[in-house]
Amino acid sequence: MTLLAASPVLDSCRMPSGEALAVSYLRVSTKEQAEKGGKDEGFSIPAQRDANQRKAEALGAVIVEEFVDAGESAKSANRPDLQRMLRYTKAHKVAYCIVHKVDRLARNRADDVAIHFALQEAGVMLVSATENIDETPSGMLLHGIMSTIAEFYSRNLATEVVKGMTQKAMTGGTPSKAPIGYLNTLERDQLGREVRSIALDPDRAPIVKWAFEAYASGNYSLAQLRHELAGRGLTTVPTPRRPSRPLALSSVHRMLQNPYYKGDVVYRGVRYDGAHERLIEPEVWYQVQSVLICSVFCQGGRGERRPWPVGGSAARSGRVGW
């Protein structure tokens, strides 16, 4: 591990005891990683913290401030603690910014250059706990290589994810969270492998089915239907962060437009035959679409409040899905 030579800049960022001042930046990409194992920070954050502390000791530095972005992607530099760290280094004399790996800071070259430049402007040297990154020519060369590799990995991973999701949709699978009325299920086969599937929600599916049939009759406006659904107890599926609640008017509108209920899976604008159980017969779904269109365009309509303006996002995105 290469030790960095002393410099006037570093000398001005030292404690009276002679130790240089440093900040530590830690990050994991997802909330699941951050909360893994039932701990607030999961296992990855403590491992990064330990590695950064060892690096600080090797540099003869003391970490005076720690910045943690737990569950924040490196695709964007607009992360709360990253921006707080950049403001801190600009306002305080700090010799080093220690990261576990270069890809903790950024996953693309543009953000990496911008962040590195901001640190250099503040007189802060970027060092990695696991890579020989420093301000020497060889260190900067390695930094550029590692940053390029990080960007390649990120782009390649995104491509592979899209490829996998497309293949799943082509075989009738659901590549996203199931809409209200359905549940994402997880079971294990005889070999212990995870088997993900889709099942009807026994509490919500009958109410959703009624909603389609009721609206297809033409006897309800969207506002009236929403009110009736709330009275029948239709609520969103609760999550650890959000309790269940009645559907908003726009959510009812999107539900009625979703072709998933008639057995289709739409991914990246392409329709596939879904493997999930159909909740609504196609003729009922198409009748609902006719009523929806008539409520907007037909003369002498009910004058109900629309979830969004005509020609707005719904029309542009083609969410009707015919």
Summary of the structure (lengths in Angstrom):
residues: 322
radius of gyration: 27.0
end to end distance: 61.8
largest distance: 83.0
contacts: 938
relative contact order: 0.08
helix: 45%
strand: 16%
